């Protein structure tokens, strides 16, 4: 005759059932590179197709630029380096393409790291090597003749009340916008835009500009730590250090003069929009004053 189960046993079982989801939720976010795979055939197309996969991490861009929330954010992607200077852009999907412009034929290293909404790196990066042999090479363009580079916000107008889905239209002079060159060596007269949304005293660290429009000096800081990990096949890989790219308020790194913004996840009320010119390595373009306006989000 079987002995009846004691009540204490049910308590232990219940505790296990309740605790299990907590353990699962506390698992650390990780990222892996699906393609290009180590040892795959050389890539000959103008663009490098990339597929990644994240675990225990919600990948989305609706909240990009806001304060960090645990296990939510986007991807930072770099080629042949682990600092912001090699960052090709930020991505919110598991499949995307990177321009091969200015990449020499031969072996390169791709690194992908998870990043919180305010662009702080989360966990260890995933790394892989690939061979690039473009059918038609696209070298760096020639430097432009030195001239004053400027950016201005044409719309919305300063002081306007706008919806939280809007487009920012800018005018740029003395500067060529190119997404293909992001994360590549600097070329005078070339680069892209950095767009910031500033609320409740937020500061854009890439420029040191506060929401009140005053320049306080560059405050972006990086944590450089040795990167020593394994590739997808378990082989040891090592590359320089990884930079902590904290950039609260940064909502995009576009290269068009009309920038659509979805700020539906942001609070209504007084907001500052800032657009600045950035070199290929994402540093502010020397002498170019950021454009900043006040709007009210409704």
N, C-alpha and C positions, 0 to 999 in steps of 0.2 A: 504494500500500500504506500503510495507516494505521500510525502509530507506536504502539508499546505504551505504555500508561499507566505512568508512573514511580511507584514506591512512594511517593514524596513526595506525589503527588497524592492518594493514599488517605489519607495522614496529614492533609492539609489538609481533605479531605472529612469524615473522622472528627471532627476538631476542631470543624467547623461543626455536625455533628449533635449532639455533646455540648453545645456552647455554646448552641444554640438554646433548649432548655428553660430554661436559666439566665436568658437574656435575658427570656423570657416571664414567669418567676416574679418578676423584679425590677420588672415594670411597676407603676406607682404605682396605688393604689386610687382609684377615682373613683365618684361617685354622680350620678345624674341624676333629675329629676322627670318622670315620664310623665304624671301627672294630679294636680291640675288643670293643664291646658295653658294657656299664655299666649293670651289672646284668646278663650277658650272662653266659652260661655254662662254667665250668672250662676248661682251655686249657691243654691238655694232651700230645701234640706233642712236639718233641724236639725243634721246632722253633715256635715262636709266630707270626702268620700272622697279618699284620697291613694294613689297608686301610684308607687313608686320602683324604681330598678334600680341595683345596685352591680356594679362590675367589679373583678376582682383583689382581692376581699374576701369573706371567709366571714361571712355574717350569721347569728348565732345568739345565744341568751341562756343557754345551758347554763353558760357560764363567766363570765357577767356578774359584776362585782365583783372578779374575781381579777386577778392581775398581767397586764399587757398581753402579748399575743403578736402578732407581726407579721401584718398583713392578716387580723385576726379581731376581731369585735365586733358592734356594733349601730348603730341610727340615733338621733341626737338631732334633734328636730324643734322648730322655733320659728316663731311668727307675729309679724310686725311688730317684730322685734328679733333680736339675735344674742348675747344673754347668757342666763344660766340663768333670769333672771326671766321670759323669754318662752317657756321650754321647756314644751311641752305634755305630754311624757313621753318615755320611751325605747321603741323598737320593734325587734322582731326578725323581722318579716315584711315582704314587699315591698308589701303592701296593708293599709291600716288606715284608721280614721276618727278625725277630731278634732272634738270638740264645738264647736259654734258659739256656745255660751253666752257672753254678755258681749261678743260681737263686734258692732260697729256695722255697719249696712248700708253698703256701699261697697267700695272697693278695699283689698286687704290683700296683704302679702308673706309667702310661705311659704319657709322656709329649711330644708334638710335637710343634715346633715353626718354623715359616718361617725365612729364613736367606738370606741376600743379597749375592752377588758373593764373597765379601770379608769376609763373615761369621759373619756379624753383625746381631743380632736378629731384626726381623721386627714384630711389633705388639705384641699382647698377645698370649701366648701359649694355645693350646688346651690340656685338660687333661682328663683322664679317669682311672678307676680302673679295674683290671682284676684279676682273680684267676688262679694261675698256679699250676697244679698238674701233673707233668711229669710222664709218665709211667716208664721211666728209668731216674733217676736223673743223672746229670752230674756235680759233685762238682768241685771246683777249683783244678787244678793240684798242686802237691807238688813243692815247690820252688826248683829251680836248685841250684847246688853248685856254690857259688860265683866265677865268673871268668870274665875276661875282655870281654866286648861286643863291637863288631866292625861292621861297615858297610862300604862298598866300592862300587863305581859305576864301573862296568866292561865295559859297553857300554851304550851310545856312548862314544867314547874316548874324553878326554879333547881337546878342540880346533876344534872338528869336525863340519862340516856343515851338517845339518840334515833337513829332511822334517818336516812339522808341524804335521804329524801323525807318531809317532814313539813308540818304546818300550825301556824302561830303564831297564837294567839288573843289578842286584846288587848281592854282596856276603855278607852274614851275618854270623858271628861266635859268639859263646857264648851267643846266644839269640834265643828263639823259637818264631816264628811269629804265631799269632793266632787272626783271626778276631772275633771268638766266644767270646773272653774275653774283647773286647773293651767296655769300660764303666763299667767294673766289678772291684772288688777289686784287687789291685796290687799283683802280684806274682813274686818274684825275678826270672829273666831269661826269662820272657814272655812279649810280647807286640806286636807292629806292626810298620809300617813305616809311617812317615809323608813326603809327597813329595811336594816340593815347586818349582814354576817357578818364577824367579825374573828378571824383566826388568825395565830399566829406574830408577835405584836407589831404587827400592822396597826393603823392609826389611821384613824378616820373624820374626814376633814378638814372636813366640813360642820359639825361640832360641836367639833372639837378634842378629842374624847374618845378616849383610848387604850384598848387592850384591858384595861388594869387598872382601868378605870372612872374614872380621874382626868381632870378637865377641865383642859386646857392652853391654852385660848383658841382662837378661830377661826383655822384655818390654811389655809382654801381660798383659793387665789390664782388670778387670771385673767390671761391674756395677751391684751390688747386690741390688735388689729391691724386696720388698715383693710381693708374688704372691697370690692374693686373687680373685678367679673367680669362675665360675660355670661350672659343668660338662655338658654332653650332655642332661641330664634330668633337668637341672636347679638347681641341688643341689649345695650348696656351697662347694668349695674345697680350700685348702690352703696348699702350700708346700714351705718352705724355701724362697729362692730368686732365681732370674734368672741372669745368668752371661752373660755379653756381650763378645762373643767369637771372637773378631776381629782377623782375621788371613789372611791378604792380601798375595797373592801368593800361598796359600795352595790349591793344586789341588786334593788331595786325601789322604786317610788313609788306604792304602792297606796292605795286609799281605802275598803277594807273592813276589818271587825274580825276577819276570818279570812283569813290570808295564807298560801297554799300556797307552799312552798319546795322546789325540786328542787336539792339540794346534792350530787348524785351525782358531780359533777366536783371536789368539794372533798375535801381530805384528811380521813381519819378522825382522831379525837382531840379534844383540848380546843378549844373554840370559844366565842366570845361572840356572842350575838345581841342586837342593839340596835334599838329602835324609837323614833323621835322624831316629834314633831309638827312639820309644816312649813307655812308660809303658802303662798298661791298662787304666790308668786315663789320658792319653795323655800328661803327663809331659815328658820332655826329659829324656832319660835314663842316669843316673849318670855315668860320665866317658866315655861315647860313643861320639866320635867326629863326627859331621855330615860330610857326603861326599858331595863335591860340585865341579862341573865342569863348564867350559865355553863352550857354543856351539853357532853356528849361525843358526838361523831358516831361511830357504829359502822359 
